[in-house]
Amino acid sequence: MNDRKPIFYINDNKCRNSYSCVRVCPVNAIEVRAQKDHPTIIPDRCIGCGLCFIACSPRAVEFRDSKEQVKKLLASDRKTVALVAPSIASEFDDITDYRKFVSMLRALGFDYVHENSFGVDLIAAEYADLFSKAEGKYYITANCPAIVKLIEKYHPELVPNLAPFVSPMIATAMVVKKIYGEEAATIYIGPCIDNKDEAFLYREGKLVDEILTFLELRELFEEFDIQERMVKMSEFDPPYGHWGALYPLPAGIIQAGGIKRDMVSSSVITASGKEEVFEAINDFSKYIDTIHHHFNLFFCHGCLLGPRNGES
């Protein structure tokens, strides 16, 4: 057991009992009991998809905040490394040049700023190799933490079909720790709230030390009054990503791996969004011996803006 907060929880002081969270939860992980004043999210059933967070208009559904922990790391003697998701351009469209964004992170206190797209390139190459040597066994990609939770909790018979790879976030963190040493603090910055739980699956949370969502990063920029007009341009630290920059798109990792995507010759089916994903998992479970394709799945519509922007 651990004492950290659940990934999502309900703030009773804000809850108006509209039960919109209960209605949208795809796995019935939100409980309503007569003896309780408000609904409760059951962590053991939750897959971290964030649909409840989107549906709750009074914002009573909250997620585990990491800003204070990140500020402590930035103020410590440890070297701090930002691992930035490729979807920064879609979230921070108000920043005119990515080099300004990099400088804003350095102004916040990060010693190094890395592209997570480099990790995408590494994992995409592994998928291309895995699919080419599958020999009749079909796989489901394991990049989206909500998909992994969904399969582990509700379709355990498909666990052997999860691709045996870490996510690009974890791959990038492994490389960065090799470069700067285990004492360097790695902070992943991206759209996915559920990455906060994924980080604890590796080295007891010491591989990726903290996760910042784009929302939390904006709040830190505001708190420390860091603005684009105040900084000079700065490049990411190497190694640089290449086709991994396509990762925000649903089939981006497939494209990054150079895997064919046309209807005739492709061996991979991509599905994203709740409805498509549930249908895909059902089809994989029942008909994979007829379908004869690997499945590339993301609970959101690609790893783009995440649930906090209502993109699931």
C-alpha positions as CSV (number, residue, x, y, z in Angstrom):
1,M,0.0,0.0,0.0
2,N,1.0,3.6,-0.5
3,D,-0.2,6.9,1.0
4,R,-0.3,9.0,-2.1
5,K,-3.7,10.4,-3.2
6,P,-5.6,8.6,-5.9
7,I,-5.1,9.9,-9.4
8,F,-8.6,11.3,-9.4
9,Y,-10.8,12.1,-6.4
10,I,-13.9,14.1,-5.6
11,N,-13.7,17.3,-3.5
12,D,-16.8,17.1,-1.3
13,N,-16.8,20.9,-0.8
14,K,-17.3,21.5,-4.5
15,C,-19.6,18.5,-5.4
16,R,-23.2,19.4,-6.2
17,N,-24.4,15.8,-6.7
18,S,-25.2,16.2,-10.4
19,Y,-23.8,12.6,-10.9
20,S,-22.5,13.5,-14.3
21,C,-19.3,11.8,-13.2
22,V,-21.2,8.6,-12.5
23,R,-22.9,8.7,-15.9
24,V,-19.7,9.1,-18.0
25,C,-17.5,6.6,-16.1
26,P,-16.9,3.8,-18.6
27,V,-16.0,1.2,-15.9
28,N,-18.4,2.0,-13.1
29,A,-15.6,3.2,-10.8
30,I,-17.7,5.9,-9.1
31,E,-19.9,4.7,-6.2
32,V,-23.0,6.3,-4.9
33,R,-24.2,5.1,-1.4
34,A,-27.1,6.3,0.7
35,Q,-24.9,6.7,3.8
36,K,-22.5,9.1,1.9
37,D,-23.3,12.6,0.9
38,H,-21.4,12.6,-2.4
39,P,-20.2,10.1,-5.0
40,T,-16.8,8.4,-4.4
41,I,-14.2,7.3,-6.9
42,I,-13.0,3.7,-6.2
43,P,-9.2,3.7,-7.1
44,D,-9.1,-0.1,-7.6
45,R,-11.6,0.2,-10.4
46,C,-10.5,3.6,-11.9
47,I,-8.5,3.4,-15.1
48,G,-7.5,7.1,-15.0
49,C,-9.2,8.1,-18.3
50,G,-10.3,11.5,-16.9
51,L,-13.9,11.4,-18.4
52,C,-15.3,12.3,-15.0
53,F,-12.9,15.2,-14.7
54,I,-14.2,16.6,-18.0
55,A,-17.9,16.0,-17.2
56,C,-17.9,17.7,-13.8
57,S,-18.8,21.4,-14.4
58,P,-18.2,22.6,-10.8
59,R,-14.7,21.0,-11.0
60,A,-15.3,18.8,-8.0
61,V,-13.4,16.0,-9.6
62,E,-9.7,16.9,-9.0
63,F,-6.5,15.1,-9.8
64,R,-3.3,14.6,-7.8
65,D,-1.3,17.9,-8.0
66,S,2.4,17.8,-8.4
67,K,3.4,21.5,-8.4
68,E,4.6,21.7,-4.8
69,Q,6.8,18.6,-5.3
70,V,8.2,20.0,-8.5
71,K,9.0,23.3,-6.8
72,K,10.9,21.4,-4.1
73,L,13.0,19.6,-6.7
74,L,13.7,22.8,-8.6
75,A,14.9,24.4,-5.4
76,S,17.1,21.4,-4.4
77,D,20.7,20.7,-5.1
78,R,19.8,18.0,-7.6
79,K,20.1,18.5,-11.3
80,T,16.6,18.7,-12.8
81,V,15.6,17.5,-16.2
82,A,12.4,18.4,-18.1
83,L,11.1,15.7,-20.4
84,V,8.7,17.5,-22.7
85,A,5.9,15.7,-24.6
86,P,5.7,16.4,-28.4
87,S,2.2,17.9,-28.0
88,I,3.5,21.2,-26.6
89,A,2.7,23.0,-29.8
90,S,-1.0,22.2,-29.6
91,E,-1.3,23.2,-25.9
92,F,1.0,26.2,-25.9
93,D,-0.1,27.7,-29.2
94,D,0.2,31.1,-27.7
95,I,4.0,30.8,-27.5
96,T,5.4,31.8,-30.9
97,D,8.6,29.7,-31.0
98,Y,9.3,26.4,-29.3
99,R,12.8,27.8,-28.4
100,K,11.1,30.4,-26.2
101,F,9.2,27.6,-24.5
102,V,12.5,25.8,-23.8
103,S,13.9,29.0,-22.3
104,M,10.8,29.5,-20.2
105,L,11.4,26.0,-18.7
106,R,15.0,26.9,-18.0
107,A,13.9,30.2,-16.4
108,L,11.6,28.1,-14.1
109,G,14.7,26.4,-12.9
110,F,15.3,23.3,-15.0
111,D,18.9,22.5,-15.7
112,Y,18.2,20.5,-18.9
113,V,15.2,20.3,-21.2
114,H,14.7,17.2,-23.4
115,E,12.3,16.2,-26.1
116,N,10.3,13.1,-25.3
117,S,10.0,12.5,-29.0
118,F,13.5,10.9,-28.8
119,G,12.0,8.1,-26.6
120,V,9.1,7.8,-29.2
121,D,11.7,7.1,-31.9
122,L,13.3,4.4,-29.7
123,I,10.0,2.6,-28.9
124,A,8.6,3.0,-32.4
125,A,11.6,1.1,-33.8
126,E,10.9,-1.6,-31.2
127,Y,7.3,-1.9,-32.4
128,A,8.4,-2.2,-36.0
129,D,10.7,-5.0,-35.1
130,L,8.1,-6.7,-32.8
131,F,5.4,-6.6,-35.5
132,S,7.7,-7.9,-38.2
133,K,8.6,-10.9,-36.1
134,A,5.3,-11.6,-34.4
135,E,4.8,-14.9,-36.2
136,G,1.0,-15.1,-35.7
137,K,0.8,-13.5,-32.3
138,Y,-0.9,-10.2,-32.3
139,Y,-0.2,-7.3,-29.9
140,I,-1.9,-4.3,-28.3
141,T,0.4,-1.3,-27.9
142,A,1.3,-0.3,-24.3
143,N,1.9,3.4,-24.6
144,C,-1.4,4.8,-23.1
145,P,-1.6,4.2,-19.3
146,A,-5.4,4.2,-19.3
147,I,-5.4,1.4,-22.0
148,V,-3.0,-0.6,-19.9
149,K,-5.1,-0.2,-16.8
150,L,-8.2,-1.0,-18.7
151,I,-6.8,-4.3,-19.9
152,E,-5.1,-5.3,-16.6
153,K,-8.2,-4.6,-14.6
154,Y,-11.1,-5.6,-16.9
155,H,-9.5,-7.9,-19.6
156,P,-6.7,-9.7,-17.8
157,E,-6.9,-12.5,-20.4
158,L,-5.4,-10.0,-22.9
159,V,-2.4,-9.0,-20.7
160,P,-0.1,-11.5,-22.6
161,N,-1.0,-9.5,-25.7
162,L,0.2,-6.2,-24.4
163,A,3.4,-5.3,-26.1
164,P,6.4,-5.9,-23.8
165,F,7.7,-2.4,-24.0
166,V,7.8,0.6,-21.7
167,S,6.1,3.9,-22.9
168,P,8.1,6.6,-24.7
169,M,8.1,8.6,-21.4
170,I,9.8,5.8,-19.5
171,A,12.3,5.2,-22.4
172,T,13.3,8.8,-22.5
173,A,13.7,8.9,-18.7
174,M,16.0,5.8,-18.9
175,V,18.2,7.6,-21.4
176,V,18.4,10.8,-19.4
177,K,19.3,8.9,-16.2
178,K,22.2,7.3,-18.2
179,I,23.4,10.7,-19.3
180,Y,23.1,12.6,-16.1
181,G,23.2,9.9,-13.4
182,E,20.5,8.4,-11.1
183,E,20.6,11.4,-8.9
184,A,19.2,13.7,-11.6
185,A,15.5,14.5,-11.0
186,T,13.4,13.9,-14.1
187,I,10.1,15.7,-14.5
188,Y,7.8,14.7,-17.4
189,I,5.6,17.4,-18.8
190,G,2.7,16.4,-21.0
191,P,-1.1,16.2,-21.5
192,C,-1.8,12.9,-19.7
193,I,-2.9,13.0,-16.1
194,D,-2.7,9.2,-15.8
195,N,1.1,9.4,-16.3
196,K,1.2,10.3,-12.7
197,D,0.3,6.7,-11.8
198,E,2.5,5.2,-14.5
199,A,5.6,6.8,-13.1
200,F,5.2,4.8,-9.9
201,L,5.5,1.5,-11.7
202,Y,9.2,2.0,-12.4
203,R,11.9,2.0,-9.7
204,E,9.3,3.0,-7.1
205,G,8.7,6.4,-8.8
206,K,12.5,7.2,-8.9
207,L,12.9,6.9,-12.7
208,V,10.4,9.6,-13.4
209,D,10.4,11.7,-10.3
210,E,7.4,13.8,-11.0
211,I,4.7,14.5,-13.6
212,L,3.5,17.9,-14.6
213,T,0.4,18.3,-16.7
214,F,0.3,21.2,-19.1
215,L,-2.3,22.8,-16.8
216,E,0.1,22.6,-13.9
217,L,2.9,24.0,-15.9
218,R,0.9,27.0,-17.0
219,E,0.1,27.6,-13.3
220,L,3.8,27.6,-12.5
221,F,4.6,30.0,-15.3
222,E,1.9,32.3,-13.9
223,E,3.1,31.9,-10.3
224,F,6.7,32.8,-11.1
225,D,5.7,35.4,-13.8
226,I,7.6,33.7,-16.6
227,Q,6.5,35.1,-20.0
228,E,7.7,34.6,-23.5
229,R,8.7,38.2,-24.0
230,M,11.1,37.9,-21.0
231,V,13.4,35.2,-22.4
232,K,15.8,34.5,-25.2
233,M,15.6,31.5,-27.5
234,S,17.2,28.2,-26.4
235,E,17.3,24.8,-28.0
236,F,16.4,21.4,-26.5
237,D,19.3,19.4,-25.1
238,P,20.4,16.4,-27.2
239,P,19.7,13.6,-28.1
240,Y,17.0,15.1,-30.4
241,G,13.8,13.4,-31.6
242,H,12.9,12.9,-35.2
243,W,9.7,11.3,-36.5
244,G,8.7,10.8,-32.8
245,A,7.3,14.3,-33.1
246,L,4.3,12.7,-34.7
247,Y,3.4,10.9,-31.4
248,P,0.4,13.2,-30.6
249,L,-1.5,11.8,-33.6
250,P,-3.3,8.5,-32.9
251,A,-1.2,6.7,-35.5
252,G,1.9,8.8,-34.8
253,I,4.0,6.1,-33.2
254,I,3.2,3.8,-36.1
255,Q,4.4,6.4,-38.6
256,A,7.5,7.1,-36.5
257,G,8.3,3.4,-36.8
258,G,7.9,3.4,-40.6
259,I,5.2,0.8,-40.3
260,K,2.8,0.7,-43.2
261,R,-0.6,2.3,-42.6
262,D,-2.5,1.6,-45.9
263,M,-5.7,-0.5,-45.7
264,V,-4.3,-3.3,-47.9
265,S,-0.8,-4.0,-46.5
266,S,-0.8,-2.6,-43.0
267,S,-0.7,-5.1,-40.1
268,V,-1.8,-2.5,-37.5
269,I,-5.3,-1.1,-36.7
270,T,-5.4,2.2,-34.8
271,A,-8.3,3.2,-32.6
272,S,-8.7,6.2,-30.4
273,G,-11.4,7.7,-28.2
274,K,-13.6,5.8,-25.7
275,E,-16.1,4.3,-28.1
276,E,-13.5,3.1,-30.6
277,V,-11.3,1.7,-27.9
278,F,-14.0,-0.4,-26.2
279,E,-15.1,-1.7,-29.5
280,A,-11.5,-2.5,-30.5
281,I,-10.8,-4.4,-27.3
282,N,-14.0,-6.4,-27.7
283,D,-13.1,-7.3,-31.3
284,F,-9.5,-8.2,-30.3
285,S,-10.8,-10.4,-27.5
286,K,-13.3,-12.3,-29.7
287,Y,-12.1,-12.1,-33.3
288,I,-8.3,-11.6,-33.4
289,D,-7.8,-15.0,-35.0
290,T,-9.9,-13.7,-37.9
291,I,-8.8,-10.0,-37.8
292,H,-5.0,-10.8,-38.0
293,H,-3.9,-7.3,-37.0
294,H,-2.0,-5.7,-34.2
295,F,-4.0,-2.9,-32.4
296,N,-2.6,0.6,-31.6
297,L,-4.9,2.1,-29.0
298,F,-5.2,5.5,-27.2
299,F,-8.0,6.3,-24.8
300,C,-7.9,10.0,-25.8
301,H,-8.0,11.0,-29.5
302,G,-4.2,10.6,-29.7
303,C,-1.8,11.8,-27.1
304,L,-2.5,15.4,-27.8
305,L,-4.3,17.5,-25.2
306,G,-5.3,15.0,-22.7
307,P,-8.5,14.8,-20.6
308,R,-8.0,18.1,-18.9
309,N,-8.9,19.8,-22.2
310,G,-11.9,17.6,-22.9
311,E,-10.3,15.8,-25.8
312,S,-11.1,12.3,-24.7
